[in-house]
Amino acid sequence: MRARTAFAAAALWFYLPASSWGAGVTLKWTSCFGDGGGWNRSFRCDTNAGRSELVAGFELGTEVPAVTSVRVSVEATVDSPGGIAWWSLTGSSGCRAGSLTASGEIGADAVNCLDWSRSAPSRIVAGPAIALVGLNAMRITVTSAVDAPDAVSLFAAQEYQACRLLLDHVRTVGSDACAGCQVSAEFCLTSVVLVSAAGPATEVVLTGPADAQTSHVATWQGWLSARPCGVRTATRQSAWGVIKSLYR
C-alpha cells in the first residue's frame, strides 16, 4: 500500500506544473504566488486614486470534498511602535476607516491559480474584520462562501485563490491626508480554514508557507526583517484522517 502510494505521489509530482509546492498558504501583491505575485509593494504615496491588492491563496496536500467556505487570517504589523494614521482602517475615528475591503473575484491575469469556488460564484460573507492586536499590529479576517448546492471538491497540488484584500489610496495626499503612507509594513497570512460539508462539517486548517519558505509574506514599502513573519517552515493540514475517512 505504501509502495503504491509512493509511486502515485511520484507520478503526480512528475505531471505537476512548476507552481506546485506543498500544503500551505500564499500571500502576494497583485497576483497569486504561482503567477509571480510581488513580494513587496512600493507606492509613491502621491495620489488618492487606485488601490493595492493582496492576493491570499493556499495549496492542499490532499483532496478536500464539498468545500463550502474558506476563512483567511492575515496579521499586519506597521514599523512604528505608536501606530500610523494611514493604517488606521477601522472604527469611527479611524483616519482611513473603510479603505480596506475584500473580493472573491479571481484576477484577470490568473494562470497558475484557480478561484477556490471554481465555476460557482463565491461571495464575501464576513469581513474584512479588523482587530487590533497591538498599537502597531492588526489581525484581518475574511470569509468567502458558496451556497451548499455549489460545494466544490478541491484538489492537492493546485494553488487556489482564497480572496483578494483591496487597499485603496484614499486620503494619501491633500489637506485631509492621513500621515504614514511611506512607513513600511509586513503582512503575514497565518491561516486558511476550509469548511467541508461532506459528512459531519469538518474544518481543514492550513498554516505555514506552501513553498516552505516565505510564500506567506508580503511587505509594504520595503519592510526589512531577518525573519519575515518568523519564517515558518512547518505546514499543517489538519483533519487529514477525517477527510480521508470520507472516502472509506
ZINOR-V573614 format. One record per pair of residues at least 6 apart in sequence whose C-alpha atoms are under 8 Angstrom apart, sorted by the first residue. I is the first residue (numbers start at 1). J is the second residue. If there is no record, write none. Layout:
BEGIN
((I J) (I J))
END
This chain:
BEGIN
((16 157) (17 112) (19 34) (19 35) (19 112) (19 158) (19 159) (20 34) (20 59) (20 157) (20 158) (20 159) (21 59) (21 157) (21 210) (21 211) (22 59) (22 60) (22 61) (22 157) (22 210) (22 211) (22 212) (23 58) (23 59) (23 60) (23 61) (23 156) (23 157) (23 206) (23 209) (23 210) (23 235) (23 236) (23 237) (24 58) (24 59) (24 60) (24 206) (24 207) (24 208) (24 209) (24 210) (24 211) (24 212) (24 235) (24 236) (24 237) (25 56) (25 57) (25 58) (25 59) (25 189) (25 190) (25 191) (25 192) (25 206) (25 207) (25 208) (25 209) (25 210) (25 215) (25 216) (26 32) (26 33) (26 55) (26 56) (26 57) (26 58) (26 189) (26 209) (26 210) (26 215) (26 216) (26 217) (27 33) (27 54) (27 55) (27 56) (27 57) (27 188) (27 189) (27 215) (27 216) (27 217) (27 218) (28 37) (28 38) (28 39) (28 40) (28 54) (28 55) (28 56) (28 215) (28 216) (28 217) (28 218) (29 37) (29 38) (29 39) (29 40) (29 41) (29 52) (29 53) (29 54) (29 55) (29 218) (30 37) (30 38) (30 52) (30 53) (30 54) (30 55) (31 37) (31 38) (31 54) (31 55) (31 107) (31 109) (31 110) (32 55) (32 56) (32 57) (32 110) (32 112) (32 113) (32 161) (33 57) (33 215) (34 112) (34 113) (34 159) (35 110) (35 111) (35 112) (35 113) (37 55) (38 218) (39 217) (39 218) (39 219) (40 218) (40 219) (40 220) (40 221) (40 222) (41 52) (41 218) (41 219) (41 220) (41 221) (41 222) (42 220) (42 221) (42 222) (43 182) (43 221) (44 182) (45 172) (45 173) (45 181) (45 182) (46 172) (46 173) (47 169) (47 172) (47 173) (48 168) (48 169) (48 170) (48 171) (48 172) (48 173) (49 168) (49 169) (49 170) (50 168) (50 169) (51 166) (51 167) (51 168) (51 169) (52 166) (52 167) (52 168) (52 169) (53 164) (53 165) (53 166) (53 167) (54 164) (54 165) (54 166) (55 161) (55 162) (55 163) (55 164) (55 165) (56 72) (56 161) (56 162) (56 163) (56 164) (56 165) (56 189) (57 159) (57 160) (57 161) (57 162) (57 163) (58 159) (58 160) (58 161) (58 162) (58 192) (58 206) (58 210) (59 156) (59 157) (59 158) (59 159) (59 160) (59 210) (60 154) (60 155) (60 156) (60 157) (60 158) (60 159) (60 206) (60 237) (61 156) (61 157) (61 237) (62 155) (62 156) (62 157) (62 240) (63 153) (63 154) (63 155) (63 156) (64 153) (64 154) (64 155) (64 196) (64 243) (65 152) (65 153) (65 154) (65 196) (65 197) (65 198) (65 243) (66 151) (66 152) (66 153) (66 154) (66 196) (66 197) (66 198) (67 151) (67 152) (67 153) (67 154) (67 194) (67 195) (67 196) (67 197) (67 198) (68 145) (68 146) (68 147) (68 148) (68 150) (68 151) (68 152) (68 194) (68 195) (68 196) (68 197) (69 143) (69 144) (69 145) (69 146) (69 194) (69 195) (69 196) (70 143) (70 144) (70 145) (70 162) (70 192) (70 193) (70 194) (70 195) (71 141) (71 142) (71 143) (71 144) (71 162) (71 192) (71 193) (71 194) (72 140) (72 141) (72 142) (72 143) (72 162) (72 163) (72 189) (72 191) (72 192) (72 193) (73 139) (73 140) (73 141) (73 142) (73 189) (73 190) (73 191) (73 192) (74 139) (74 140) (74 141) (74 187) (74 188) (74 189) (74 190) (74 191) (75 137) (75 138) (75 139) (75 140) (75 187) (75 188) (75 189) (75 190) (76 137) (76 138) (76 139) (76 140) (76 185) (76 186) (76 187) (76 188) (77 136) (77 137) (77 138) (77 185) (77 186) (77 187) (78 84) (78 87) (78 136) (78 137) (78 183) (78 184) (78 185) (78 186) (79 136) (79 183) (79 184) (79 185) (79 223) (80 136) (80 183) (81 135) (81 136) (82 135) (82 136) (83 135) (83 136) (83 137) (84 136) (84 179) (84 180) (85 94) (85 95) (85 96) (85 178) (85 179) (85 180) (86 95) (86 96) (86 171) (86 172) (86 178) (86 179) (86 180) (86 181) (87 95) (87 96) (87 180) (87 181) (88 94) (88 95) (88 96) (88 97) (89 95) (89 96) (89 97) (89 98) (89 99) (89 100) (89 130) (90 96) (90 97) (90 98) (90 130) (91 97) (95 178) (96 170) (96 171) (96 178) (99 166) (99 167) (99 168) (99 169) (99 170) (100 128) (100 165) (100 166) (100 167) (100 168) (101 127) (101 128) (101 165) (101 166) (101 167) (102 124) (102 127) (102 128) (102 142) (102 163) (102 164) (102 165) (102 166) (103 123) (103 124) (103 163) (103 164) (103 165) (103 166) (104 115) (104 122) (104 123) (104 124) (104 144) (104 162) (104 163) (104 164) (105 115) (105 122) (105 163) (105 164) (106 114) (106 115) (106 161) (106 163) (112 159) (113 158) (113 159) (113 160) (113 161) (114 158) (114 159) (114 160) (114 161) (115 160) (115 161) (115 162) (116 154) (116 160) (116 161) (116 162) (117 145) (117 146) (117 151) (117 152) (118 152) (120 146) (120 150) (121 146) (122 144) (122 145) (122 146) (123 144) (123 145) (123 146) (124 142) (124 143) (124 144) (124 145) (125 142) (125 143) (125 144) (125 145) (126 141) (126 142) (126 143) (126 144) (127 140) (127 141) (127 142) (127 143) (128 140) (128 141) (128 142) (128 143) (129 139) (129 140) (129 141) (129 142) (130 138) (130 139) (130 140) (130 141) (131 138) (131 139) (131 140) (132 138) (132 139) (133 139) (142 163) (144 162) (144 163) (148 197) (151 197) (171 177) (171 178) (172 178) (172 179) (172 181) (182 221) (183 220) (183 221) (184 219) (184 220) (184 221) (184 222) (184 223) (185 219) (185 220) (185 221) (185 222) (185 223) (186 217) (186 218) (186 219) (186 220) (186 223) (186 228) (186 229) (187 217) (187 218) (187 219) (187 229) (188 216) (188 217) (188 218) (188 229) (189 216) (189 217) (190 207) (190 208) (190 216) (191 205) (191 206) (191 207) (191 208) (192 205) (192 206) (192 207) (193 203) (193 204) (193 205) (193 206) (194 203) (194 204) (194 205) (195 201) (195 202) (195 203) (195 204) (196 202) (196 203) (196 204) (198 246) (199 246) (202 239) (202 242) (202 243) (203 238) (203 239) (204 237) (204 238) (204 239) (204 240) (205 236) (205 237) (205 238) (205 239) (206 235) (206 236) (206 237) (206 238) (207 234) (207 235) (207 236) (207 237) (208 216) (208 232) (208 233) (208 234) (208 235) (208 236) (209 215) (209 216) (209 232) (209 233) (209 234) (209 235) (210 216) (210 235) (212 232) (212 233) (212 234) (212 235) (213 231) (213 232) (213 233) (214 228) (214 231) (214 232) (217 228) (217 229))
END
